[in-house]
Amino acid sequence: MSPMMSPSPAGCGRPEPLRRWLRDRWARLTMLPGRDRGMSTAEYAVGTIAACAFAMLLFKVVTSPEVRQLITNLIKRALNVAG
């Protein structure tokens, strides 16, 4: 029987320690509970939308007349103290 038709894993051409290491490494990366390997595309989309909404809210607050006046007064007072 040729190595390609061999039903045993010994026919794959890798030494046993390497096969065992690869199998154990794959199990550690994929099968352990609580292991998060990163965000999925849907999570990126939700995170991007949330970041844009927060940026829009922050922009509205900072450009409001009340906050603009507060910042202007703060800068004038700082310049008067320094001068």
N, C-alpha and C positions, 0 to 999 in steps of 0.2 A: 504494500500500500504506500502511495506517495505521501510526502508530508502535507500536501495541500488537502488530501482526502482523509487525513488522520482525524478521528473523532476526539482525540485527547488534546488538551491545551498545550501539550509538549510540542506539537507540530507548529506552533506559531513563531518559532525562531528566537524567542526571548528566553533568557535564563530565568529560572524559577524565582530568585530573589527580586529581579526587576519586575516580573509580573506581579508578585506579592506587593511590592512597594507601590506600583501604579494602582493596583486595586485598593489598597489601604488609603492612598492619597485621594483617590476619587471618592471613596466613602466619606472621608473627613470633609471634603469640600462640598459634597452634595447631600448627604443624608443626616447630618447632625441637626437636631432641633435647635432653633434659636440662631442659626447661622444665616445672617442676611448678607447676600452677595451684592447688594446695590439696589437701586431703584429701577422699577420697570418703566416702560414708556408712559403708561397711564399715570404713574406717580410723578414723573417729570412734568406731564401736562398739567396736573392739578397744582403742583408746586409753582410752575410758571404763571398760571392764572392767579394764584394767591399772591405771588410777588408783585405782579402787575397791579392787582387791586390795592395792595398796600401802598405801592408807589403812587398810585393815583390819589388815594386818600391823603397821603403825606403831602403831595403837591398842592392839593386843595387847601389843606390846613396852613401850609407855609405861605401860600399866596393870598390868603384871606386878608382883608383890610385890617382886622384887629391884630393879627400876628405881624403883618408888615409894619404897622405903627409901633408895636412893641419892640421889634428889632431895630427900627430907626431910632427910637428913643434910647435904646441900650447903646447903640453905636455913638450917638451924640453925647451921651453922658460919659462914655469911655474916652472920647476925644477931648472933652472938657476937663476931665481929671488929669489926663496926660499932659495937656497943654498948659 
